[in-house]
Every structure is written in C-alpha cells, then in structure tokens.
Amino acid sequence: MTKALPPASRNRASLAYRLRYAAQNPEKIGTYLSRVARDLKFRVSSRDHVAYYRAVMKADAARSPEAAVGSPTRERWLALGQMQFDYLLRHGLKPDDRLLEIGCGNLRAGWRFIDHLDAGNYYGIDISPDILLAAQHTLVRNDLREKLPHLTLVGDLKLRFLPAEHFTVVHAHSVFSHSPLEVIDECLANVGRVMAPGGFFDFTFDRTDGTEHHVLREDFYYRTETLTSLAESHGFTARFMDDWEDLPHGQSKIRVTR
C-alpha cells in the first residue's frame, strides 16, 4: 500500500492530484466543476484579485456566512473562533490591547475579541460588504453593541486610513491562504506603520513544503521561507509559530514583529 503524502507535500493544483481526488471522492466532482465554472466567470468580470474574491464571498455568504469564512457548520464556526481566541489569550491578549483584525469576516473569532477587549479597542476590516453585514448580525446576537467595535469595508490592504503606531495586536486568520503574493506583499509593506512599538502581527497561511501553487485563485499554498523572507524584506522579524501546529487546524501561523 502506498503511504499517503503528508498534507504539506501535496500539490492540489496538479492533474495527478485532481484525478486521484476525483477517483476517491466521486460525489464531489459536481461541486468542483461548479467551482471551475464560477472561477471562469469571476476571472472575466473582475478587474483584480480583490474584486474576484469579493465576488466569491458574495456568492458564498448568500448561502451561508459561516461557510463563507470556511466553517461548514455552526459548531465548527464556534470551535474555530474559540481556538483563535484561546491562542491569543495564551499569548497575553489583554483587555487594553488595541486589536486590528484583517479579514474579520462575520466575526467568527472577532466577537470573542470584542467581548474581551475594552470598548472601542477592536477594529475589523474586510473586503466583502456582504460578510460585514453578517458581522453586524453577530454583534447583535451576542449583545456587543456597547463595546463600540469598528467594522470597515476596504478595497486593498494599504491601511492608509488607520492611525500610525496604534495597534498592539494585528490578526489575520485565513486571509493570506486566499491571497496571491502581491496582496500579501502589499499588506506587509503597510502594516508596520499602524503597529505600535512592541506589537505583533499574527497571520495564518496554507503551507506547502513542495511547489507553491493555487487552486482556482481561491486557495494559495506557500512555503514558509517565502513568507518569512518577504516579511523580513519589509523590516520585520518573522517566526514560525510551532505551538499553533499542535491545534486541530489545517493552516500554519507566522508571527512578525518590528
């Protein structure tokens, strides 16, 4: 029997992988073909990747805001949000921290951050107006209006409208896993300006130890050294977070500090 390759070694864009996956999961072929058709449609109609992925989020959020942020069930949505919150709490997140969440989605982890932080100390941004509307429903459902969170629609990750040296914690979960390298580079080129001295930026990514690739411009796989080197080129110190690897989540995490 052939030993299965560890996830970080698979090239999900290769023809061999797709044929093998289809043979093992014939019930998912129809879903995949629908994604291919959607990909072609959005590529033609979108001027750049932000517009492309905004269209993806609009389509996914119409079916389920939880699924749109990568949680197939409400229970998984709650569990992944709790995991992110607990991790930052173990790493010292305090109520007086000022947290910027890039790609806040429908507040899967954000509502817990908002509840923990002092009023006004949470700032969430996202490229999708549809998912931000869902975030408002999450705020109401959890009675967090008095915490005065900021939720802002953005068209890029240049962060020009945010104050300098303000945020002690910046957090981006499952954002770079859906971003081409030029979007990640744009974020790293600008996020340092808004980080307070001594602050840190945590981001997750889909890791590969083999060939870097993407699947339908929705899922991007990077080598760790690609992203740490990119961060270092912008003046950061970058560290792979080994303790995150122990948690039941498919992505890896890097922390950058100024």
JOFENDA-V5950 format. One record per backbone hydrogen bond with DSSP energy under -1.0 kcal/mol. NH is the residue of the N-H (numbers start at 1). CO is the residue of the C=O. E is the energy in kcal/mol with one decimal. If there is no record, write none. Layout:
BEGIN
nh: [NH;NH]
co: [CO;CO]
e: [E;E]
END
This chain:
BEGIN
nh: [9;10;14;18;19;20;21;22;23;24;25;28;29;32;33;34;35;36;37;38;39;40;41;42;43;44;45;46;52;53;54;55;56;57;58;59;60;61;62;64;68;69;70;71;77;78;79;80;81;82;83;84;85;86;87;88;89;90;91;92;93;97;99;100;101;102;103;104;107;111;113;114;115;116;117;118;120;121;123;124;125;126;132;133;134;135;136;137;138;139;140;141;142;143;144;147;148;150;152;154;162;165;166;167;168;169;170;171;172;178;179;183;184;185;186;187;188;189;190;191;196;199;200;201;202;203;204;205;208;209;213;215;218;219;220;221;222;227;228;229;230;231;232;233;234;235;236;237;239;241;242;247;249;252;254;255;256;257]
co: [6;7;11;14;15;16;17;18;19;20;21;25;26;28;29;30;31;32;33;34;35;36;37;38;39;40;41;42;48;49;50;51;52;53;54;55;56;57;58;60;64;65;67;66;73;74;75;76;77;78;79;80;81;82;83;84;85;86;87;89;88;94;121;169;123;171;125;125;104;107;109;110;111;112;113;95;147;118;99;150;101;152;128;129;130;131;132;133;134;135;136;137;138;140;139;144;145;122;124;126;159;193;194;194;98;98;200;100;202;175;176;180;180;181;182;183;184;185;187;187;167;196;168;256;170;254;172;252;222;8;221;219;215;215;177;213;206;223;224;225;226;227;228;229;231;232;231;257;255;253;240;244;247;205;203;239;201;237]
e: [-2.4;-1.2;-1.5;-2.2;-2.6;-2.3;-2.9;-2.4;-2.2;-1.9;-1.9;-2.1;-1.3;-2.2;-2.6;-1.9;-1.9;-2.2;-2.1;-2.2;-2.7;-2.2;-2.0;-2.7;-2.3;-1.7;-1.7;-1.4;-2.2;-3.2;-2.2;-1.8;-1.8;-2.5;-2.2;-2.2;-2.6;-3.2;-1.4;-2.5;-2.2;-1.0;-1.8;-2.4;-2.2;-2.3;-2.3;-2.7;-1.9;-2.3;-2.2;-2.0;-2.2;-3.0;-2.0;-2.0;-2.4;-2.4;-1.2;-1.6;-2.3;-2.0;-2.6;-2.5;-2.8;-2.6;-1.9;-2.2;-1.8;-1.5;-1.8;-3.1;-1.9;-1.8;-2.6;-3.2;-3.1;-2.0;-2.4;-3.3;-2.5;-1.8;-1.5;-1.7;-1.5;-1.7;-1.6;-1.4;-1.7;-2.1;-2.2;-2.8;-1.8;-1.5;-2.2;-1.5;-1.7;-2.3;-2.6;-2.3;-1.5;-2.9;-1.4;-2.7;-1.1;-1.8;-2.4;-2.8;-2.2;-1.8;-1.3;-1.1;-1.6;-2.7;-1.8;-2.1;-2.7;-2.0;-1.0;-2.7;-2.8;-2.6;-1.5;-2.5;-2.6;-2.4;-1.9;-2.1;-2.1;-4.1;-1.1;-2.6;-2.0;-1.5;-3.1;-3.1;-2.7;-1.3;-2.5;-2.0;-1.7;-2.4;-2.4;-1.8;-1.2;-1.7;-1.9;-2.7;-2.5;-2.7;-1.2;-1.8;-2.4;-2.8;-2.6;-2.8;-2.6;-2.2]
END
